[in-house]
Amino acid sequence: MKTAIITDSTAALPESLAKHPDVYQVYLQINLPDGSTMTDTSDSDQVTAYYHSLASMKTLPRTSQPSMGVVVQVMDDLVAKGYDEVLIMTFPSALSGTFSNCQSVAQDYQDRLSVYLMDTRQTSISLAYLVEVALDLIETGKLSLAEIVDLLKQLDEAMVVYVIVGNLDNLVKGGRASKGMALLGNLLKIFPIVRIERNGALEMVEKVRTQKKALKRMEELMEKEMTAYPEGLELALITTPDSLLAEEFEQMIAKDESRYPIRYGLIPPVIGTHLGCNSVAFCVLPKVENFKL
């Protein structure tokens, strides 16, 4: 069976995955206040330049999911190349219309492709990790795609992304958080810690008074997550460029690098538009061996 994987640009795939012949991406867009459009990117120079400009923007850019036409082009390409099946994994539907568009288009290809869809709750490194694990399992050839999806769903369920939000107002303006959440944060001068819930929505889980306490609480949450996976894990630190919070958190978790590999990445522009500058996130990446069919 010839199998393809489709994901979206918020995965910020490393070059090794982005250039894999069986991996395809659909790109989200950023509509800037001056009327121009920017395609979501993982290029570090472009990402850094975007955040520098975002910090001075008075009007928040608008983000948009890939159009159905873009998804159709990718699916047509897969059919033309002789693929038998495709796994589509996207950023949470509670935060983006990407999954909905992919789901709608996929219905028209059921007679030509076996299509498996995953509405994950991941982004950036954690979504890229799902793509990486899927590729590894596909290439071993020991499991059907249906069995692989079952393992990936367990992995997706286990991985929780925690974020110290740089700007709650951005989340509200972008429709990703309630006005009450922002009001509470701004009035009390707190550093909110949010996570992507199992339904894909953002939820404030901690209200911490100082930056130092926020970082310490993030470290405690990470340590708790790390105890659950006897078959091994990796850590992911995902930040906006030039984040002072990120530098401090990186120093705090450096001691864990002797125990677990740590992956570092930048928060993609589409995501960072809503989180704001000076945001930092972490996620524990369990080895797939921790899960059973």
Steps between C-alpha positions, in 0.01 A plus 500: 500500500627845409424739788515880522477734798345847485547752779473877525764769527458545875700177537809705403654185360879465511667467162534122532121465516405792275703351213384141552335384176195361682434808716281785374410830665213743462586853605306742715510871418547822696311806379703802609352840596648663187295269279783267401502126563774287652520124471568319827863391515756314709798692356673638810599832341148564372346394831728734696427791265126440535506508879705820498234666284212344699621670817436844349172428319201691636253277315526124546550310173231251403585138434323267259498128432603347167217526248315191386650558156851462642403171665343379174827568317694287747247216487500505119879482510486193723257325266718583199807360676327171575457521876263246654438665837559828680516608862399863566606651834427865579504770764188481729165573336402702808767753402500483119279402208784300342368162613146580386619591150712185476209288624261650245740447209590147610139385458534545124802268481376196690463307173864565406684511831463350845495816709572514874448831680634609839379819663799527734554738789861562399703774336861573412742234629228278645309486169826441313572220747175327405605522134842358584358209699245426228774487236713269712210261557400505133855428387536199731211340311383299801168677562206603287425872478188444712718348775750784469222756536384323817847537652527861384167586662628361830816706460301812413281445806808476722688806375398825667631838383537754782555868415592816687312752287686815403187708431149399606351790304623338178317178591175689557528709182562183302198328657711233673426604859221666695501866599467382859829312478680810373331730752604274786855481376540873440333613823695266724827543311537126473691277265239254371590141418264344248484158342335348197217289642386163369235672288769723347390817677725721711442498875672702772634250755720720718491865606848590621596840640862533389706395203736300721209310657349433158822340380531298819143375462570404138798299620281323758238416237772362275645283777153359570448416132840332479420238765232327291710340225729212604589419137664836450422852382640820357433860597400787274557869570317730259541877519467830322834650388695712749275390786658578837261250656629234262862567592422461870291187449771348280750549781260341748449182296859466376563257786251259342696476175719229652186293561289581196564649156362854470364637173495874447277687257332830421127559536371532140381849396134394469502374859713783636264758353247394764742425786704819466871559533693366801300176511649166598357148485608150584376151425611154606538270199452138614659220300236308308616183679308626805174416322342172395244397241 
